[in-house]
Amino acid sequence: MHAFVDLFTTDYGLMSIGGIAFMLGMGVFFLRYFFKHMREDEAAHKAHPSV
């Protein structure tokens, strides 16, 4: 319980929450970005299979 109090009330705890949230957000962004471009590349390949 003391760990949660430190996490939400101290400057280093709040910075940790911010860093974790930022990294999770980056992970979601990159997954969406990669999957979007993979779908575009697949569609382009199906449109021009000789390349």
N, C-alpha and C positions, 0 to 999 in steps of 0.2 A: 504494500500500500504506500509506503514511503517513496518508492520509485515513481509512482504515478503523481504524487504531489510534487516531487522534484521535476518531473517531465513537464508538467503544465504550469508551474509557477516560477521556474528559474529561467534566466536568460539562455543558458546552455541547453536546457530542456526544450524551450520553444524553438531555438535554432535547430535542434535535432529534428523536431517535428517538421519544421520548414524544409530541411534538407531531404528528409524522407519523402515528403509530399512532392517536392520538386523532382526527385528522381523517379518516383512513380508516374508523375505526369510526363516526364521525358520518355519513359518506357511506353506509355500509351500512345504518345505522339509518334514515336518511331515505328511501332507496330502498325499503326494505321497508315503511315507514310509508305512503309515497305510493302504492305499488302496491296495498297492502291497501285503502286508502280508495278508490282508483279502482275496484277490483273491487266493493266494497260499493256505491258510487254507481251502477255499471253494473247491478248486480242490482236495486237499488231502482228504477232507471229502467225496466228490463224488466218489473218487477212492476206499475208504474204508468206506462204510456207517455204518458198524457194530460198529465202535469205538465211 
